[in-house]
Amino acid sequence: MKANYDKFPYVQVETENRSCTSGWAAIGEQLNRHIGLKKRIIAIECYQGVLDDEITLNLKSTIKYDVWIDAKDALKTEQEILAMTYPDVTDDRIFGYLTRLNIEDYLDDNKALALNEQANSADGVVVIYGIGASLVVPGADLLIYADMARWEIQLRMRKKEVNNIGIKNNEEEFSIQYKRAFFVDWRACDRLKKKLFSKIDYVLDTNKAGSPNLVKGEAILEGMRLAVQRPFRVVPFFDPGPWGGQWMKEVCDLDRSAVNYAWCFDCVPEENSLLLRFGDTDVEIPSINLVFYQTDNLLGPKVHSRFGDEFPIRFDFLDTIGGGNLSFQVHPLTEYIQEKFGMHYTQDESYYFLDVEEAAKPVVFLGLKDGTVPEEMIADLEAAQRGEKLFDDEKFVKQWPVKKHDHVSIPAGTVHCSGVGGMVLEISATPYIFTFKLWDWGRLGLDGKPRPINIEHGKKVIQWNRDASWVKEHALNLVEELGSGDGWREERTGLNELEFIETRRHWFTGKVTHNTNGIVNVLNLVEGREAIIESPTNAFEPYIVHYAETFIVPAAVGEYTIRPHGESEGTECGTLKAYVRV
């Protein structure tokens, strides 16, 4: 059967395009019209990861200006920036500390003042470009924001195309560049961007090199206002890995020639992007912007008050069908992640088995064998890390057979991994980077290098009382039927009480009524070819989702219904819904 998974979902903002200009020549003409209206100072503020050479080359050749100023000339020296950011970047290969720095901290006051005086005393049209431009010359006549989705930034890092803020390091190892961006650069850029939302005249989308879009700032804000009044999806992205499988290739219609696909971030707003459609033109913005700008409507006031402007629930795919075991790992306890990394909540998670390859006899590694001696297991892990032996997982780790639609809880501190033959829908709290790998089965990463192992961190957070007996009672398929009606039944799938996420599964052949109750809902169609989400009051247009697609229902939506649709009519469908317990 042909795959129907939509890899490029969008929010229609304008049926006929009135707000978006595409292509460098047309963008130049649009900006020149503003310049003709006596817009004398133009500030082009940037997110980390834009391709400066592409933007500056094309704008310099298309717009009419008299003075061009590079905001990077206001930055502190590379040595000063390295020293300033070191406490947050640290020497660790993977982990840092969430910074409290702002873009203002990257600027040299004297250099910034000199550029400000140059801009304000110059004759004619002045363009100031780069990270910090809006700070060097505040109150510009025209403010353009060149935004960038984080996944595209990561792809550019892998291709050695971009630097971190204020330092030339594009030749550094990807993990080092990414760590600096995750813990420092993106945090500082986000703090500035949030202050600028209502001041931006145009958003410049250069996520696809060579295919730029310039969109009125108010139109972008309107697109985000529209998004939170209806169900929507973010743009998924897929990535290979050393343990990746083959299931997503077929179900999600991916490149069959790729070696594998290990991950899909199907709903991680901090990393994913959001497509806003103007006429037939798609404009890509970071989906985290929606969290920043429409926090209450998206998350709901109760979630907002608890987590701030962060999206606390993550849905992603982990594919080991035709692949290998995931790395054996553990996640930090709340106090550990707060103390060591500055994150205020941790990565409790769960594995929902969307599908399995029965012939592979799939298992989940979850919890310790009864009677495990901590010192013995750590010594065995450390010997394996030194290459002296293979880790004796059969001695220390409990394996549990799994089947399709099983759901297992993995509260922080519990050792775990999915084995071969499982297609996992991972439902977890959002701090996805904080994984302590304990053993990686003696294999190399796709780059040919050993993947980082974090036994030192891991041994400090493993909860040694979580043995087979504990897992069976507190984490394994704790399904509870809650109710039923005409053509539907509802179950709690049993996430551990230590986790703040509640999950509900609905099986249905007819219409099921849901209500956000003022709290964001995240759902996946775990069974059935197609379903339709509708508003009982016609508050939004009916929204169709397909098998394995994750979709968000904003808190502001309130009541909504889901029923089988199209090819699924007359068959039983299933959704898995997650929301924050309050």
C-alpha positions as CSV (number, residue, x, y, z in Angstrom):
1,M,0.0,0.0,0.0
2,K,1.3,3.5,-0.9
3,A,2.6,5.5,2.0
4,N,0.5,8.5,2.9
5,Y,2.6,10.0,5.6
6,D,2.9,13.8,5.0
7,K,6.5,14.9,5.3
8,F,5.7,18.6,4.6
9,P,2.6,19.6,6.7
10,Y,1.8,23.3,6.6
11,V,-0.5,26.0,8.0
12,Q,-2.4,27.9,5.3
13,V,-2.1,31.6,6.2
14,E,-3.2,33.3,3.0
15,T,-5.2,31.6,0.2
16,E,-3.8,34.2,-2.2
17,N,-0.3,35.4,-1.5
18,R,-0.3,39.0,-0.3
19,S,2.6,39.0,2.1
20,C,5.5,36.9,0.8
21,T,8.2,37.9,-1.8
22,S,10.4,35.1,-3.2
23,G,13.8,35.3,-4.9
24,W,16.6,37.7,-4.4
25,A,15.7,40.0,-7.3
26,A,12.1,40.5,-6.1
27,I,13.3,40.8,-2.5
28,G,15.6,43.6,-3.6
29,E,12.8,45.4,-5.4
30,Q,10.6,45.1,-2.3
31,L,13.2,46.6,0.0
32,N,14.1,49.3,-2.5
33,R,10.4,50.4,-2.4
34,H,10.9,51.0,1.4
35,I,14.2,52.7,0.8
36,G,12.3,55.1,-1.5
37,L,10.0,55.9,1.3
38,K,13.0,57.4,3.2
39,K,13.8,54.3,5.3
40,R,17.3,55.5,6.0
41,I,18.7,52.8,8.4
42,I,18.0,49.2,7.7
43,A,18.9,46.6,10.4
44,I,19.2,42.9,9.3
45,E,19.3,40.9,12.6
46,C,20.4,37.3,12.2
47,Y,20.0,34.0,14.0
48,Q,23.1,31.8,14.3
49,G,23.5,29.6,11.3
50,V,22.4,31.8,8.4
51,L,24.7,31.7,5.3
52,D,26.2,35.2,5.6
53,D,27.9,35.1,2.2
54,E,24.7,34.2,0.4
55,I,22.6,36.9,2.1
56,T,25.2,39.7,1.9
57,L,26.2,39.0,-1.7
58,N,22.7,39.0,-3.0
59,L,21.4,42.0,-1.0
60,K,24.5,44.1,-1.8
61,S,23.8,43.5,-5.5
62,T,20.1,44.2,-5.4
63,I,19.3,46.9,-2.9
64,K,20.2,50.6,-3.1
65,Y,22.4,51.6,-0.1
66,D,25.2,54.0,0.6
67,V,26.9,52.4,3.6
68,W,27.1,48.8,4.6
69,I,28.1,48.0,8.2
70,D,28.9,44.5,9.5
71,A,27.6,44.0,13.0
72,K,30.3,41.4,13.6
73,D,32.7,44.3,13.8
74,A,31.1,45.1,17.1
75,L,31.8,41.7,18.6
76,K,34.4,41.0,21.2
77,T,37.5,39.2,20.1
78,E,37.4,35.5,19.5
79,Q,39.6,35.0,22.6
80,E,37.3,37.1,24.7
81,I,34.2,35.2,23.5
82,L,35.9,31.8,24.2
83,A,36.8,32.9,27.7
84,M,33.3,34.4,28.3
85,T,31.5,31.2,27.2
86,Y,33.9,28.6,28.6
87,P,31.9,28.1,31.9
88,D,28.9,27.1,29.9
89,V,30.6,25.3,27.0
90,T,33.0,23.4,29.4
91,D,35.5,20.8,28.3
92,D,33.0,18.0,28.0
93,R,32.5,16.6,24.5
94,I,28.7,16.4,24.8
95,F,27.4,18.4,27.7
96,G,27.5,22.1,28.8
97,Y,25.5,24.4,31.0
98,L,22.5,26.4,29.8
99,T,23.9,29.9,29.5
100,R,22.5,33.1,31.1
101,L,24.3,35.2,28.4
102,N,22.6,37.5,26.1
103,I,23.7,38.8,22.7
104,E,24.6,42.1,24.4
105,D,27.3,40.2,26.2
106,Y,29.0,39.3,22.9
107,L,29.3,43.0,22.0
108,D,32.3,45.2,22.8
109,D,30.8,48.4,24.1
110,N,33.3,50.7,22.5
111,K,33.1,48.9,19.1
112,A,29.3,49.0,19.2
113,L,29.3,52.7,20.0
114,A,31.7,53.5,17.1
115,L,29.4,51.6,14.7
116,N,26.3,53.3,16.0
117,E,27.9,56.7,15.5
118,Q,29.0,55.7,12.0
119,A,25.5,54.7,11.1
120,N,23.8,57.8,12.5
121,S,26.3,60.2,11.0
122,A,26.5,58.7,7.6
123,D,24.8,60.3,4.5
124,G,22.3,58.2,2.6
125,V,21.0,54.7,3.3
126,V,22.8,52.6,5.9
127,V,22.4,48.8,6.2
128,I,23.7,47.1,9.3
129,Y,23.9,43.4,9.0
130,G,24.5,40.4,11.3
131,I,24.0,39.0,14.8
132,G,23.5,42.0,17.1
133,A,22.6,44.5,14.4
134,S,19.4,45.5,16.1
135,L,21.4,46.2,19.3
136,V,24.2,48.2,17.7
137,V,21.7,50.5,15.9
138,P,18.5,50.3,17.9
139,G,15.3,51.8,16.5
140,A,16.2,51.3,12.9
141,D,13.7,52.5,10.3
142,L,13.3,49.0,8.9
143,L,14.0,45.8,10.9
144,I,14.5,42.5,9.0
145,Y,15.0,39.3,10.9
146,A,16.9,36.5,9.1
147,D,15.6,33.4,11.1
148,M,16.8,29.8,10.9
149,A,15.5,26.4,11.8
150,R,17.8,24.5,14.1
151,W,17.7,21.3,12.1
152,E,18.9,23.2,9.0
153,I,21.7,24.7,11.1
154,Q,22.8,21.2,12.1
155,L,23.0,20.1,8.5
156,R,25.1,23.2,7.7
157,M,27.4,22.4,10.6
158,R,27.9,18.9,9.2
159,K,28.8,20.4,5.9
160,K,31.3,22.8,7.6
161,E,29.3,25.8,6.2
162,V,28.7,27.9,9.4
163,N,30.5,29.1,12.5
164,N,29.3,29.7,16.0
165,I,28.8,33.3,17.2
166,G,32.0,35.3,17.1
167,I,34.4,32.4,16.5
168,K,35.7,30.8,13.4
169,N,35.2,27.1,14.1
170,N,33.4,25.6,11.1
171,E,36.1,23.0,10.8
172,E,35.5,21.7,14.3
173,E,33.9,18.4,15.0
174,F,30.1,18.6,14.6
175,S,29.3,17.6,18.2
176,I,31.5,20.5,19.5
177,Q,29.8,23.1,17.3
178,Y,26.3,21.7,18.1
179,K,27.0,21.7,21.9
180,R,28.1,25.4,21.8
181,A,25.0,26.3,19.8
182,F,22.6,24.3,22.0
183,F,23.9,25.5,25.4
184,V,25.0,29.1,24.5
185,D,24.4,30.6,21.0
186,W,20.7,29.6,20.5
187,R,19.8,30.6,24.1
188,A,21.2,34.1,23.6
189,C,19.6,34.4,20.1
190,D,16.3,33.3,21.4
191,R,16.3,35.9,24.2
192,L,16.8,38.6,21.7
193,K,14.3,37.3,19.2
194,K,11.6,37.2,21.8
195,K,12.1,40.9,22.4
196,L,11.9,41.7,18.7
197,F,8.7,39.8,17.6
198,S,6.5,42.9,17.6
199,K,9.1,45.1,16.0
200,I,10.1,43.0,13.0
201,D,9.0,44.5,9.7
202,Y,10.1,41.5,7.6
203,V,11.2,37.9,8.3
204,L,13.8,36.6,5.9
205,D,13.6,32.9,5.3
206,T,16.8,31.4,3.8
207,N,16.4,27.9,5.1
208,K,16.7,26.6,1.5
209,A,19.9,28.1,0.2
210,G,19.2,29.9,-3.1
211,S,15.4,30.1,-2.5
212,P,14.8,33.0,-0.1
213,N,11.5,34.4,1.0
214,L,10.8,37.8,2.5
215,V,7.6,37.9,4.5
216,K,5.9,40.8,6.3
217,G,6.5,40.5,10.0
218,E,2.8,41.0,10.8
219,A,1.9,38.1,8.4
220,I,4.2,35.8,10.3
221,L,2.6,36.8,13.6
222,E,-0.9,36.2,12.0
223,G,0.2,32.8,10.8
224,M,1.2,31.9,14.3
225,R,-2.0,33.2,15.7
226,L,-3.9,31.0,13.2
227,A,-1.8,27.9,14.0
228,V,-2.8,27.9,17.7
229,Q,-6.5,27.9,16.9
230,R,-6.5,24.5,15.2
231,P,-4.7,21.2,15.1
232,F,-1.4,21.3,13.3
233,R,1.9,19.4,12.7
234,V,5.5,20.5,12.7
235,V,7.8,19.5,9.9
236,P,9.4,16.1,10.7
237,F,13.0,15.4,10.0
238,F,14.8,12.0,9.7
239,D,18.3,11.0,10.4
240,P,20.4,7.9,10.0
241,G,22.3,6.3,12.9
242,P,24.6,3.3,13.7
243,W,21.6,1.3,14.9
244,G,19.0,2.6,12.4
245,G,16.3,0.4,10.8
246,Q,14.3,0.2,7.6
247,W,10.7,0.6,8.8
248,M,10.5,4.4,8.3
249,K,11.7,4.1,4.7
250,E,8.5,2.4,3.7
251,V,5.9,3.9,6.0
252,C,7.2,7.5,5.7
253,D,8.2,7.2,2.1
254,L,11.9,8.0,2.5
255,D,15.0,7.5,0.3
256,R,15.2,3.7,-0.2
257,S,18.9,4.0,-1.0
258,A,19.8,5.5,2.4
259,V,21.7,3.1,4.7
260,N,19.0,3.4,7.3
261,Y,16.9,5.9,9.3
262,A,17.4,5.8,13.0
263,W,15.5,8.8,14.3
264,C,12.6,11.0,13.3
265,F,11.8,14.1,15.3
266,D,8.1,14.1,14.6
267,C,7.2,16.6,17.3
268,V,10.1,18.4,19.0
269,P,9.2,22.1,18.6
270,E,12.6,23.2,19.9
271,E,14.2,21.5,16.9
272,N,11.5,21.2,14.2
273,S,10.3,23.9,11.9
274,L,6.8,25.1,11.0
275,L,5.7,25.8,7.4
276,L,3.4,28.8,6.9
277,R,1.8,28.8,3.5
278,F,1.1,32.0,1.6
279,G,-0.8,31.2,-1.6
280,D,1.3,28.2,-2.8
281,T,4.6,29.4,-1.2
282,D,5.8,27.7,2.0
283,V,7.8,29.8,4.4
284,E,9.8,28.0,7.0
285,I,10.2,29.3,10.6
286,P,11.5,27.6,13.7
287,S,8.4,26.0,15.4
288,I,9.9,27.2,18.8
289,N,8.8,30.7,17.7
290,L,5.2,29.6,18.2
291,V,6.0,28.5,21.7
292,F,7.6,31.9,22.4
293,Y,4.9,34.0,20.8
294,Q,1.7,32.1,21.6
295,T,2.6,30.5,24.9
296,D,-0.8,30.6,26.6
297,N,-2.9,29.7,23.5
298,L,-0.5,26.8,22.6
299,L,0.5,25.4,26.0
300,G,-2.3,26.7,28.2
301,P,-1.7,28.9,31.2
302,K,-1.3,26.0,33.6
303,V,1.5,24.5,31.6
304,H,3.0,27.9,30.9
305,S,3.2,28.7,34.6
306,R,5.0,25.4,35.3
307,F,7.4,25.2,32.3
308,G,7.7,28.7,31.0
309,D,7.9,29.2,27.3
310,E,9.1,25.7,26.7
311,F,7.2,22.9,25.0
312,P,7.5,20.1,27.6
313,I,6.4,17.0,25.5
314,R,8.4,15.3,22.8
315,F,7.3,12.7,20.3
316,D,9.9,11.0,18.2
317,F,10.6,7.7,16.4
318,L,13.4,5.2,17.0
319,D,13.6,2.5,14.3
320,T,15.5,-0.7,15.0
321,I,13.5,-3.0,12.6
322,G,16.3,-4.4,10.4
323,G,18.8,-2.4,12.5
324,G,20.6,-2.9,15.9
325,N,20.1,-2.3,19.6
326,L,19.9,1.3,20.8
327,S,22.7,2.3,23.1
328,F,22.3,1.1,26.6
329,Q,21.6,4.3,28.6
330,V,20.2,6.2,31.5
331,H,18.8,9.7,32.0
332,P,19.7,12.1,34.8
333,L,17.6,12.7,37.9
334,T,16.0,16.1,38.2
335,E,18.4,17.4,40.8
336,Y,21.4,16.2,38.8
337,I,20.3,17.9,35.5
338,Q,19.6,21.1,37.5
339,E,23.0,21.1,39.2
340,K,25.2,20.0,36.3
341,F,23.5,21.4,33.2
342,G,21.1,24.2,34.4
343,M,18.0,22.4,33.1
344,H,15.0,22.6,35.4
345,Y,13.3,19.3,34.5
346,T,14.6,16.0,33.3
347,Q,14.0,13.5,30.5
348,D,11.5,11.0,31.8
349,E,10.4,9.0,28.9
350,S,8.5,6.0,27.6
351,Y,8.5,3.6,24.6
352,Y,5.3,2.9,22.8
353,F,5.8,0.1,20.3
354,L,4.2,1.4,17.2
355,D,5.2,-1.8,15.4
356,V,7.5,-4.8,15.8
357,E,9.2,-7.4,13.6
358,E,8.0,-10.5,15.3
359,A,10.7,-12.7,13.6
360,A,13.4,-10.7,15.4
361,K,11.8,-11.6,18.8
362,P,12.0,-8.0,19.9
363,V,12.7,-7.0,23.5
364,V,13.2,-3.9,25.6
365,F,16.1,-3.8,28.0
366,L,14.6,-2.2,31.0
367,G,15.8,-2.3,34.6
368,L,18.4,-4.5,36.4
369,K,18.4,-8.2,37.0
370,D,17.4,-9.0,40.6
371,G,20.5,-9.1,42.8
372,T,22.7,-6.9,40.6
373,V,25.7,-5.6,42.5
374,P,26.3,-1.9,41.5
375,E,30.1,-2.1,41.8
376,E,30.3,-5.2,39.6
377,M,28.1,-3.7,36.9
378,I,30.1,-0.5,36.8
379,A,33.4,-2.4,36.7
380,D,32.1,-4.5,33.8
381,L,30.9,-1.3,31.9
382,E,34.3,0.4,32.4
383,A,36.2,-2.7,31.2
384,A,34.0,-2.8,28.1
385,Q,34.7,0.9,27.5
386,R,38.4,0.2,27.7
387,G,38.0,-2.5,25.1
388,E,38.9,-5.3,27.4
389,K,35.7,-7.2,26.9
390,L,32.0,-6.9,25.9
391,F,29.6,-5.8,28.5
392,D,27.8,-8.7,30.0
393,D,24.2,-7.4,29.5
394,E,22.7,-10.8,30.1
395,K,24.1,-10.8,33.6
396,F,23.0,-7.4,34.7
397,V,20.1,-6.1,32.6
398,K,16.6,-7.5,32.4
399,Q,15.1,-8.1,28.9
400,W,11.3,-8.1,28.4
401,P,9.6,-9.4,25.2
402,V,7.5,-6.7,23.5
403,K,4.7,-6.7,21.0
404,K,2.9,-4.1,18.9
405,H,1.1,-1.4,21.0
406,D,3.0,-2.2,24.2
407,H,3.9,0.8,26.3
408,V,6.7,0.9,28.8
409,S,7.6,3.7,31.2
410,I,11.2,4.8,31.7
411,P,11.4,7.4,34.5
412,A,14.8,9.1,34.8
413,G,17.4,6.9,36.5
414,T,16.2,3.7,35.0
415,V,18.7,1.8,32.7
416,H,17.1,1.0,29.3
417,C,17.2,0.6,25.6
418,S,15.1,-0.8,22.8
419,G,16.4,-4.0,21.2
420,V,16.4,-5.1,17.6
421,G,13.1,-5.3,15.8
422,G,11.1,-2.5,17.4
423,M,9.6,0.6,16.0
424,V,9.4,2.9,19.0
425,L,7.2,6.0,19.3
426,E,9.1,7.7,22.1
427,I,7.0,9.9,24.3
428,S,9.0,11.9,26.7
429,A,9.9,15.1,28.4
430,T,11.7,17.4,26.0
431,P,15.4,17.6,27.3
432,Y,16.4,15.1,24.6
433,I,20.2,15.8,24.6
434,F,20.7,14.6,28.2
435,T,21.3,10.9,27.6
436,F,24.1,9.1,29.4
437,K,25.3,6.2,27.2
438,L,26.7,3.4,29.2
439,W,27.4,0.8,26.5
440,D,27.1,1.0,22.7
441,W,27.6,-2.6,21.8
442,G,31.2,-2.1,20.7
443,R,30.3,-0.3,17.5
444,L,31.4,3.0,15.9
445,G,29.3,5.9,14.9
446,L,28.5,6.7,11.2
447,D,31.6,9.0,11.2
448,G,33.8,6.0,12.0
449,K,34.6,7.2,15.5
450,P,33.5,5.7,18.9
451,R,30.3,7.3,20.2
452,P,30.8,9.2,23.5
453,I,30.2,7.0,26.6
454,N,29.1,8.7,29.8
455,I,29.7,6.1,32.6
456,E,30.9,8.7,35.0
457,H,27.7,10.7,34.7
458,G,25.6,7.5,34.4
459,K,26.8,5.8,37.6
460,K,25.8,8.8,39.7
461,V,22.1,8.6,38.6
462,I,21.3,4.9,38.1
463,Q,18.6,3.9,40.5
464,W,19.8,0.5,41.7
465,N,16.5,-0.5,43.2
466,R,14.8,-0.6,39.8
467,D,15.2,-4.3,39.2
468,A,12.9,-6.7,37.4
469,S,10.4,-6.7,40.3
470,W,10.2,-2.9,40.3
471,V,9.8,-2.7,36.5
472,K,7.0,-5.3,36.4
473,E,5.0,-3.4,39.1
474,H,5.8,0.2,38.1
475,A,6.7,0.4,34.4
476,L,5.5,-2.4,32.2
477,N,2.2,-2.2,30.3
478,L,0.2,-0.8,33.1
479,V,-2.9,-0.4,30.9
480,E,-6.2,0.5,32.6
481,E,-9.5,0.8,30.8
482,L,-11.2,4.1,31.8
483,G,-14.4,4.1,29.8
484,S,-16.2,3.2,26.6
485,G,-19.2,4.3,24.5
486,D,-20.7,3.9,21.1
487,G,-17.8,3.0,18.8
488,W,-15.0,3.9,21.2
489,R,-13.1,2.9,24.3
490,E,-10.5,4.8,26.3
491,E,-7.4,3.4,28.2
492,R,-4.7,4.9,30.4
493,T,-1.5,3.3,29.1
494,G,0.2,3.6,32.4
495,L,3.1,6.0,32.6
496,N,4.8,5.9,35.9
497,E,3.5,8.2,38.6
498,L,7.0,9.9,38.8
499,E,6.5,11.2,35.2
500,F,4.5,14.4,34.6
501,I,3.1,13.2,31.3
502,E,-0.3,11.4,31.2
503,T,-1.1,9.2,28.2
504,R,-4.5,8.0,27.0
505,R,-5.2,5.6,24.1
506,H,-8.5,5.6,22.3
507,W,-9.7,2.8,20.1
508,F,-12.5,3.8,17.9
509,T,-14.7,3.0,14.9
510,G,-16.9,6.1,15.4
511,K,-16.5,9.6,16.7
512,V,-14.5,10.2,19.9
513,T,-14.9,13.5,21.8
514,H,-11.8,15.1,23.3
515,N,-11.2,18.3,25.2
516,T,-7.9,20.0,25.9
517,N,-9.2,21.4,29.1
518,G,-6.8,24.2,28.7
519,I,-3.7,22.0,28.3
520,V,-1.9,21.3,25.1
521,N,-2.5,17.8,23.6
522,V,0.0,15.8,21.5
523,L,-1.4,12.8,19.6
524,N,-0.3,10.2,17.2
525,L,-2.5,8.0,15.0
526,V,-1.1,4.7,16.1
527,E,-3.6,2.5,14.2
528,G,-5.6,3.2,11.1
529,R,-4.8,4.6,7.7
530,E,-6.5,8.0,8.2
531,A,-8.5,10.0,10.7
532,I,-10.1,13.4,10.7
533,I,-10.1,16.0,13.6
534,E,-13.2,18.3,13.7
535,S,-14.6,21.1,15.8
536,P,-18.1,20.6,17.1
537,T,-18.6,24.3,16.6
538,N,-16.8,24.6,13.3
539,A,-14.1,26.7,15.0
540,F,-11.5,25.3,12.7
541,E,-11.4,23.5,9.3
542,P,-11.5,19.7,9.5
543,Y,-7.9,18.4,9.7
544,I,-6.9,15.0,8.3
545,V,-4.0,13.0,9.8
546,H,-2.5,9.7,8.6
547,Y,-0.9,6.7,10.2
548,A,2.1,7.4,12.4
549,E,1.7,11.2,12.1
550,T,2.0,13.2,15.3
551,F,-0.1,16.3,15.6
552,I,-0.6,19.0,18.2
553,V,-3.9,20.3,19.4
554,P,-3.3,23.7,21.1
555,A,-4.8,24.3,24.5
556,A,-7.0,27.1,23.1
557,V,-8.9,24.6,20.9
558,G,-10.9,23.2,23.7
559,E,-13.4,20.5,22.5
560,Y,-12.6,18.5,19.3
561,T,-13.5,15.1,17.9
562,I,-11.6,12.4,16.0
563,R,-13.1,9.7,13.8
564,P,-11.9,7.3,11.1
565,H,-11.8,8.9,7.6
566,G,-11.4,7.8,4.0
567,E,-9.9,4.4,3.7
568,S,-10.2,3.9,7.5
569,E,-14.0,4.3,7.6
570,G,-15.5,1.1,8.9
571,T,-12.3,0.0,10.6
572,E,-10.9,0.4,14.1
573,C,-8.4,3.2,14.5
574,G,-6.3,4.2,17.5
575,T,-4.7,7.4,18.8
576,L,-2.3,7.9,21.7
577,K,-2.6,11.2,23.4
578,A,-0.2,12.8,25.8
579,Y,-0.6,15.9,28.0
580,V,0.8,17.4,31.2
581,R,-0.6,16.3,34.5
582,V,-1.6,19.3,36.5
